[in-house]
Amino acid sequence: MNNIKEKTQKIMEITKGNICNRCLGRNFYPQLQANDNQERGIYVKDVLKIATAVQDECACQVCGDIFLKLEDHLEKIITTINNSKVEFETFLVGCRLPSEILEKEKEIQEKIENNSDSIKKEINRELGKELENRLEREVDFDNPNLVIMMDFTRDHVKLQINPLFIEGRYRKLLRGIPQTRWPCRKCRGKGCERCDFTGKMYPESVEELIAERVLDATEGQESRFHGAGREDVDVRMLGRGRPFVLEIKEPKVRELNLEELNSQINQSCQGKVEVLDLKMVNKDRRSGIKASSTETYKTYRALVELEEEVDPDKLDDLNSLNIIKQRTPIRVSHRRADKIRTREVKEIQFNQLDANHLELVVNCEGGLYIKELISGDENRTQPSVTSLLGISAKCIELDVLEVNI
């Protein structure tokens, strides 16, 4: 009790006795057990018979009586939310305080050598509790739908609408469509004659075809596409499709009928792209999808053209395609680190279509470049179809049949 009395006397000296119960009690958390800091402050004053200089016209020298005005701020927050018409189930409250309040709090903590409950935490906690009751929504410290920032320096409320994330699989049924928007190489997206002033190398992408309907449904501002790897522009993605997560920025609508949305996307993208198995996920899945791209096994079907006729018996040599040492391919060396990667071919099947054409089905580890597995890429990939057959080979068509995650 002597320690409490000594600390209290120092606080009273700094504030000249003008301190509210909350700002006093906060300095004794968790030393004193109570329901809140208001009770702690009352307890300290009552037990120690402390006479304060606080008069009706004197504001607390720490918070400036900010706690007495929380009701007005609550009404402002609720009005701002209602006017925004944003849907949310979870929220988190933050605040920005005038520098003089933070400096006075710091002065007290340094004087009494105490790291107490901070005024920011207490304000956020009190606002959060009241908003939970009035809005019938829950506080979520990890993944809130909405972050409410109360700026006490400007008496202003700012709403941060956090993204929503939709996972699914996509099938790309036509060649010539990139996975994501591809800015024009010449103007870098600004628009020029080369790109017909679209700012894009290709008129549409898997991302844009899918996101258009989702942005409409969510009233979101923009999208970001996260795929489990990507196929080349001239490669189809068939089978069960490639996993992806679509991130929608600032969505006002979160309650979605995903089955209906799935149908709308497929109807609008008919013959180009299909989506399957849409579901809501949290933000951690975004990085999980990307990390999985090289940890999976994928199945490809390739149409191979040979420079010369091949002896059918020689095709059995392709069964020795197993552990592949692959230096970064020439065609991507401008944007990928130059290193040698080791990848495994789990299984290969081949079918001779005619004297100069083969069909290959390759089940392999993610991250293996199939076109270079066939051509050899000027001996940067070893072994390759070219090196094993002793005949120059090139891939003229490629499809992804399966992405196993």
Backbone torsions as a table, in degrees:
resi	resn	phi	psi	omega
1	MET	NA	-32.7	178.7
2	ASN	-62.7	-38.8	179.2
3	ASN	-63.2	-40.9	178.8
4	ILE	-64.3	-42.8	-179.2
5	LYS	-64.0	-42.5	-179.5
6	GLU	-62.9	-44.1	179.3
7	LYS	-64.0	-43.1	-178.2
8	THR	-62.4	-41.1	179.7
9	GLN	-62.2	-39.0	178.3
10	LYS	-65.4	-40.7	179.3
11	ILE	-64.1	-41.0	-179.3
12	MET	-66.7	-33.7	177.9
13	GLU	-66.1	-44.6	-177.9
14	ILE	-65.0	-40.0	-175.5
15	THR	-96.2	0.2	-177.3
16	LYS	56.3	33.1	177.5
17	GLY	79.9	-5.2	-179.9
18	ASN	-92.6	84.2	-179.3
19	ILE	-146.4	135.6	-178.8
20	CYS	-80.3	164.7	-177.0
21	ASN	-59.7	-38.4	-178.9
22	ARG	-65.3	-45.4	-177.6
23	CYS	-71.0	-25.7	173.1
24	LEU	-76.9	-51.0	-176.4
25	GLY	-62.9	-28.5	-178.6
26	ARG	-60.3	-27.9	-178.7
27	ASN	-76.1	-5.3	-179.4
28	PHE	-119.2	22.1	172.3
29	TYR	-96.2	129.9	3.8
30	PRO	-99.9	20.5	-176.8
31	GLN	-58.7	-40.4	178.8
32	LEU	-106.0	130.9	178.0
33	GLN	-80.8	129.9	178.2
34	ALA	-166.8	169.7	178.8
35	ASN	-71.1	-33.5	178.9
36	ASP	-160.2	179.7	-177.8
37	ASN	-70.3	-27.1	175.1
38	GLN	-58.8	-47.5	178.8
39	GLU	-64.1	-38.2	179.8
40	ARG	-63.0	-42.5	-179.8
41	GLY	-63.9	-43.4	179.0
42	ILE	-62.6	-43.0	-179.2
43	TYR	-60.4	-47.5	-178.1
44	VAL	-60.5	-44.6	-178.4
45	LYS	-67.1	-40.1	-178.0
46	ASP	-69.5	-48.2	-175.3
47	VAL	-66.3	-41.6	-176.7
48	LEU	-89.1	0.8	179.0
49	LYS	53.5	45.1	-176.3
50	ILE	-83.8	125.4	175.1
51	ALA	-93.4	123.7	-179.1
52	THR	-102.4	159.4	-179.7
53	ALA	-90.9	5.9	-175.6
54	VAL	-65.8	123.0	175.6
55	GLN	-112.4	169.8	-178.7
56	ASP	-57.0	-35.3	-176.4
57	GLU	-90.5	-1.7	-176.6
58	CYS	-100.7	121.4	179.1
59	ALA	-82.4	153.8	175.2
60	CYS	-58.5	129.5	-176.5
61	GLN	-74.0	-9.1	177.1
62	VAL	-92.4	-60.4	-172.3
63	CYS	-99.8	-8.4	-177.2
64	GLY	65.5	29.2	-179.4
65	ASP	64.0	32.0	-178.1
66	ILE	-63.0	-31.1	-178.6
67	PHE	-70.3	-24.5	178.6
68	LEU	-74.7	-15.5	-176.3
69	LYS	-108.1	9.2	-177.1
70	LEU	-62.2	-31.6	-179.4
71	GLU	-60.8	-42.0	178.2
72	ASP	-63.1	-40.5	-179.5
73	HIS	-69.0	-36.0	176.3
74	LEU	-61.2	-43.7	179.5
75	GLU	-63.1	-39.0	178.6
76	LYS	-64.8	-41.9	179.2
77	ILE	-62.5	-47.9	-177.5
78	ILE	-63.9	-40.4	177.7
79	THR	-62.8	-42.9	179.5
80	THR	-62.0	-42.7	179.6
81	ILE	-64.9	-46.0	-179.6
82	ASN	-61.4	-40.0	179.9
83	ASN	-68.9	-28.5	-178.5
84	SER	-74.5	-23.1	-178.9
85	LYS	56.6	34.2	179.6
86	VAL	-89.0	138.3	175.5
87	GLU	-88.6	136.4	176.2
88	PHE	-161.1	150.8	176.6
89	GLU	-110.6	-27.3	-178.3
90	THR	-130.0	155.0	-178.5
91	PHE	-151.0	168.5	174.9
92	LEU	-143.3	142.6	-178.6
93	VAL	-108.8	137.0	171.4
94	GLY	-131.1	166.3	179.1
95	CYS	-147.0	157.3	173.9
96	ARG	-122.0	128.0	-173.9
97	LEU	-114.1	154.4	175.4
98	PRO	-59.1	146.0	-176.2
99	SER	-60.6	-33.1	-177.8
100	GLU	-65.1	-32.1	177.0
101	ILE	-67.7	-44.9	-179.1
102	LEU	-67.4	-37.5	179.5
103	GLU	-67.4	-40.2	178.7
104	LYS	-66.2	-40.5	177.2
105	GLU	-62.2	-43.3	179.6
106	LYS	-63.3	-40.1	179.3
107	GLU	-60.0	-44.1	-179.9
108	ILE	-65.4	-45.8	-178.0
109	GLN	-62.8	-38.9	178.4
110	GLU	-69.0	-36.9	-177.9
111	LYS	-68.3	-40.6	-178.1
112	ILE	-96.4	3.9	178.1
113	GLU	52.0	58.0	-174.5
114	ASN	-142.7	133.9	172.1
115	ASN	-102.6	90.7	-174.2
116	SER	-92.5	-179.0	170.7
117	ASP	-58.6	130.8	-175.5
118	SER	-83.1	156.2	179.5
119	ILE	-65.4	-34.6	177.4
120	LYS	-60.4	-46.5	-179.8
121	LYS	-61.0	-41.7	-177.6
122	GLU	-67.1	-43.0	178.4
123	ILE	-62.5	-46.4	179.1
124	ASN	-60.1	-40.0	-179.1
125	ARG	-66.3	-44.5	-178.6
126	GLU	-67.5	-42.0	177.0
127	LEU	-64.7	-41.4	-179.3
128	GLY	-61.8	-43.8	-179.6
129	LYS	-62.9	-43.8	-179.2
130	GLU	-67.9	-40.1	-179.8
131	LEU	-67.7	-35.6	175.7
132	GLU	-57.6	-44.4	-178.4
133	ASN	-69.5	-43.9	-172.8
134	ARG	-80.3	-34.8	-178.4
135	LEU	-92.5	-14.2	-175.9
136	GLU	56.8	45.0	175.5
137	ARG	-126.4	165.2	-176.1
138	GLU	-109.9	144.5	171.9
139	VAL	-74.9	136.2	177.6
140	ASP	-133.9	115.2	-176.8
141	PHE	-80.2	-17.9	-174.5
142	ASP	-98.8	-52.6	-175.9
143	ASN	-134.6	64.3	-179.6
144	PRO	-71.7	145.6	173.5
145	ASN	-68.8	-35.2	-173.5
146	LEU	-134.5	132.5	173.4
147	VAL	-109.8	124.0	-178.2
148	ILE	-104.2	118.8	179.4
149	MET	-110.1	115.3	177.7
150	MET	-97.0	110.7	-179.6
151	ASP	-94.2	102.1	-177.9
152	PHE	-75.4	-15.7	179.3
153	THR	-73.3	-26.6	-178.4
154	ARG	-122.8	3.7	-175.6
155	ASP	52.2	51.2	-173.0
156	HIS	-131.5	143.0	177.8
157	VAL	-109.4	128.3	175.9
158	LYS	-117.5	132.6	178.6
159	LEU	-106.6	127.3	174.0
160	GLN	-108.5	110.3	-179.9
161	ILE	-87.9	112.5	-178.0
162	ASN	-75.0	153.4	-177.1
163	PRO	-63.9	158.4	166.8
164	LEU	-112.5	156.9	-173.0
165	PHE	-129.2	127.1	179.6
166	ILE	-119.1	124.1	178.2
167	GLU	-101.1	148.8	175.8
168	GLY	-170.0	-166.3	173.1
169	ARG	-127.9	145.9	176.4
170	TYR	-122.3	147.0	172.2
171	ARG	-114.1	128.0	176.7
172	LYS	-103.5	114.3	-169.6
173	LEU	-95.4	-13.8	179.9
174	LEU	-121.2	146.3	173.0
175	ARG	-79.3	161.6	176.6
176	GLY	88.5	14.5	178.9
177	ILE	-121.0	118.4	176.3
178	PRO	-73.1	162.6	179.7
179	GLN	-70.3	-43.6	-178.8
180	THR	-124.4	166.3	179.6
181	ARG	-55.4	131.0	-175.1
182	TRP	-114.4	103.2	-178.5
183	PRO	-62.6	147.2	177.9
184	CYS	-58.1	131.9	-178.2
185	ARG	-67.2	-28.9	-176.3
186	LYS	-79.7	-50.7	-175.6
187	CYS	-99.7	-5.9	-179.8
188	ARG	56.7	40.6	173.2
189	GLY	94.7	-3.6	-177.0
190	LYS	-79.3	-28.9	-177.0
191	GLY	107.8	124.6	-179.9
192	CYS	-154.6	179.8	-179.1
193	GLU	-64.2	-36.8	-177.7
194	ARG	-59.1	-40.9	-177.2
195	CYS	-99.0	13.7	-178.2
196	ASP	57.6	33.2	176.6
197	PHE	61.5	26.5	175.0
198	THR	-92.2	-20.2	-176.2
199	GLY	78.8	7.3	-174.5
200	LYS	-128.0	149.1	175.1
201	MET	-74.5	-32.9	-179.7
202	TYR	-128.2	144.0	-174.5
203	PRO	-65.6	-25.6	-178.9
204	GLU	-148.9	163.6	179.9
205	SER	-141.1	165.2	176.3
206	VAL	-57.0	-45.0	-180.0
207	GLU	-57.7	-49.7	-176.2
208	GLU	-66.8	-39.0	-179.7
209	LEU	-63.7	-40.3	-179.6
210	ILE	-76.6	-45.3	-171.3
211	ALA	-68.4	-27.9	-176.4
212	GLU	-55.0	-48.3	-179.4
213	ARG	-69.8	-37.0	-177.8
214	VAL	-68.8	-39.7	177.5
215	LEU	-63.4	-39.0	176.8
216	ASP	-62.7	-44.6	-176.0
217	ALA	-69.2	-33.8	-175.5
218	THR	-96.4	-10.0	-172.3
219	GLU	56.3	36.6	179.7
220	GLY	-80.1	165.2	-176.1
221	GLN	-88.6	-40.1	-179.7
222	GLU	-161.2	170.5	-177.7
223	SER	-129.3	158.5	169.7
224	ARG	-134.2	139.6	-174.0
225	PHE	-110.5	128.6	179.7
226	HIS	-123.4	110.1	-177.1
227	GLY	-107.7	155.3	174.0
228	ALA	-81.2	76.4	-172.1
229	GLY	81.3	-174.8	178.8
230	ARG	-152.4	151.9	174.0
231	GLU	-99.5	158.9	177.5
232	ASP	-64.9	162.8	-178.7
233	VAL	-57.6	-37.5	-175.4
234	ASP	-90.8	13.5	-178.0
235	VAL	-111.4	135.8	175.1
236	ARG	-85.9	152.1	174.6
237	MET	-115.3	106.5	-172.5
238	LEU	-111.9	-152.9	178.8
239	GLY	60.8	-135.4	-179.6
240	ARG	-84.7	0.1	176.3
241	GLY	89.6	171.7	-179.9
242	ARG	-100.9	132.2	178.3
243	PRO	-64.7	144.4	177.5
244	PHE	-150.4	160.5	169.3
245	VAL	-125.6	126.3	176.2
246	LEU	-100.7	122.0	179.4
247	GLU	-100.1	125.3	179.9
248	ILE	-110.2	120.6	-178.4
249	LYS	-84.5	136.6	174.9
250	GLU	50.6	54.2	178.1
251	PRO	-76.6	131.9	176.0
252	LYS	-87.6	-22.7	179.9
253	VAL	-115.7	126.5	179.8
254	ARG	-116.6	-21.1	179.4
255	GLU	-81.9	100.8	-174.4
256	LEU	-118.7	142.3	169.8
257	ASN	-89.1	97.3	-171.9
258	LEU	-68.8	-31.4	177.4
259	GLU	-65.0	-44.0	178.7
260	GLU	-66.5	-41.2	178.6
261	LEU	-63.6	-40.0	176.9
262	ASN	-57.1	-46.5	-179.7
263	SER	-64.9	-40.8	-179.8
264	GLN	-63.8	-41.5	179.1
265	ILE	-62.7	-48.7	-177.3
266	ASN	-65.1	-33.8	178.6
267	GLN	-68.2	-42.5	-178.1
268	SER	-74.8	-23.8	-178.6
269	CYS	-104.7	18.9	-171.4
270	GLN	-52.1	127.3	178.3
271	GLY	86.0	-7.9	-179.5
272	LYS	-114.0	-58.6	-176.0
273	VAL	-137.7	144.2	171.8
274	GLU	-126.9	146.8	173.0
275	VAL	-117.2	151.0	-179.8
276	LEU	-136.2	151.0	166.5
277	ASP	56.8	48.5	177.8
278	LEU	-68.7	138.9	177.4
279	LYS	-155.7	152.5	177.2
280	MET	-78.2	139.1	177.4
281	VAL	-137.2	169.6	176.6
282	ASN	-92.1	174.1	-171.8
283	LYS	-65.9	-23.2	179.7
284	ASP	-63.8	-26.2	-178.4
285	ARG	-68.3	-23.8	179.1
286	ARG	-58.3	-50.6	179.1
287	SER	-73.8	-30.7	178.8
288	GLY	-63.3	-39.2	178.5
289	ILE	-63.1	-45.6	-177.7
290	LYS	-66.5	-41.4	-178.4
291	ALA	-66.5	-25.0	-175.6
292	SER	-76.6	-11.9	-170.3
293	SER	-63.0	-32.8	179.8
294	THR	-101.1	1.6	-179.0
295	GLU	-101.4	6.5	-175.1
296	THR	-111.5	169.7	170.1
297	TYR	-109.3	139.9	-175.8
298	LYS	-127.5	150.8	-180.0
299	THR	-117.3	129.5	-178.2
300	TYR	-121.4	151.3	169.1
301	ARG	-120.3	125.8	-175.9
302	ALA	-125.0	137.1	170.6
303	LEU	-96.8	120.4	-172.2
304	VAL	-113.2	133.5	175.5
305	GLU	-108.6	129.9	-179.0
306	LEU	-103.3	142.7	-179.1
307	GLU	-68.6	-29.2	179.9
308	GLU	-132.0	167.1	174.7
309	GLU	-67.2	146.6	-177.8
310	VAL	-115.4	143.0	174.0
311	ASP	-72.3	122.9	-178.4
312	PRO	-53.8	-34.7	-180.0
313	ASP	-65.7	-26.2	-178.7
314	LYS	-70.1	-21.1	-177.7
315	LEU	-63.9	-25.1	179.0
316	ASP	-60.8	-22.7	178.7
317	ASP	-63.4	-20.9	-179.9
318	LEU	-66.1	-18.9	178.4
319	ASN	-66.2	-15.4	178.9
320	SER	-83.7	-1.3	172.9
321	LEU	-70.0	105.4	-175.6
322	ASN	-135.4	-81.3	177.7
323	ILE	-93.4	120.2	-173.1
324	ILE	-111.8	129.1	172.8
325	LYS	-100.9	118.1	-171.1
326	GLN	-129.6	112.7	174.1
327	ARG	-77.2	148.2	-179.0
328	THR	-46.1	122.6	-176.8
329	PRO	-58.4	148.9	179.9
330	ILE	-57.0	-40.1	-173.1
331	ARG	-69.2	-18.4	178.2
332	VAL	-117.8	7.0	-174.7
333	SER	-64.5	-21.1	179.5
334	HIS	-74.4	-15.6	-178.1
335	ARG	-129.8	2.8	178.1
336	ARG	-125.6	148.1	178.4
337	ALA	-61.1	139.8	-179.5
338	ASP	-83.3	101.4	179.1
339	LYS	-152.8	168.7	179.9
340	ILE	-100.8	124.1	179.5
341	ARG	-107.0	143.4	176.3
342	THR	-106.5	124.4	179.9
343	ARG	-133.8	156.1	-176.4
344	GLU	-108.9	134.2	166.9
345	VAL	-94.4	114.2	-176.3
346	LYS	-78.0	-38.8	-178.9
347	GLU	-157.8	144.5	175.3
348	ILE	-136.0	133.8	175.9
349	GLN	-120.2	143.7	-178.7
350	PHE	-137.0	149.1	-179.7
351	ASN	-141.8	121.0	-180.0
352	GLN	-81.6	117.1	-178.3
353	LEU	-82.8	-40.5	173.1
354	ASP	-158.5	-169.1	-173.3
355	ALA	-61.7	-27.0	-174.6
356	ASN	-120.1	9.3	-177.1
357	HIS	-136.6	137.3	177.6
358	LEU	-125.0	152.3	166.9
359	GLU	-112.4	124.3	178.7
360	LEU	-113.4	140.4	169.0
361	VAL	-119.7	116.8	-172.3
362	VAL	-118.3	122.1	172.5
363	ASN	-103.6	115.9	-170.6
364	CYS	-145.8	170.9	178.2
365	GLU	-71.4	143.0	177.9
366	GLY	-58.2	144.5	179.2
367	GLY	96.5	-2.9	176.4
368	LEU	-85.1	128.6	178.0
369	TYR	-83.7	111.2	-172.4
370	ILE	-73.1	-40.4	-179.7
371	LYS	-59.0	-39.1	179.4
372	GLU	-77.9	-27.4	173.2
373	LEU	-61.1	-31.8	-180.0
374	ILE	-82.0	-50.1	-173.5
375	SER	-80.2	-27.2	-173.3
376	GLY	89.4	-21.0	174.9
377	ASP	53.3	53.8	-179.9
378	GLU	55.7	44.2	176.7
379	ASN	68.1	14.8	175.3
380	ARG	-77.3	-20.1	175.1
381	THR	-111.9	124.8	-179.1
382	GLN	-137.6	132.2	-11.5
383	PRO	-75.9	174.0	179.2
384	SER	-142.7	170.1	175.9
385	VAL	-60.1	-42.4	179.1
386	THR	-60.1	-46.9	-176.1
387	SER	-69.5	-34.7	-177.7
388	LEU	-76.4	-35.8	-179.8
389	LEU	-86.6	-18.2	-176.9
390	GLY	71.2	19.6	-179.4
391	ILE	-133.6	135.7	178.5
392	SER	-61.3	127.6	-178.1
393	ALA	-128.4	147.5	175.5
394	LYS	-143.6	149.9	178.9
395	CYS	-85.8	123.1	179.6
396	ILE	-106.2	-15.5	172.4
397	GLU	-150.4	140.8	-179.7
398	LEU	-141.1	135.4	174.7
399	ASP	-128.2	142.7	169.3
400	VAL	-91.3	122.9	-178.6
401	LEU	-96.7	-27.0	-175.7
402	GLU	-157.7	137.9	171.3
403	VAL	-122.0	106.9	-175.8
404	ASN	-93.4	111.8	176.9
405	ILE	-122.3	NA	NA
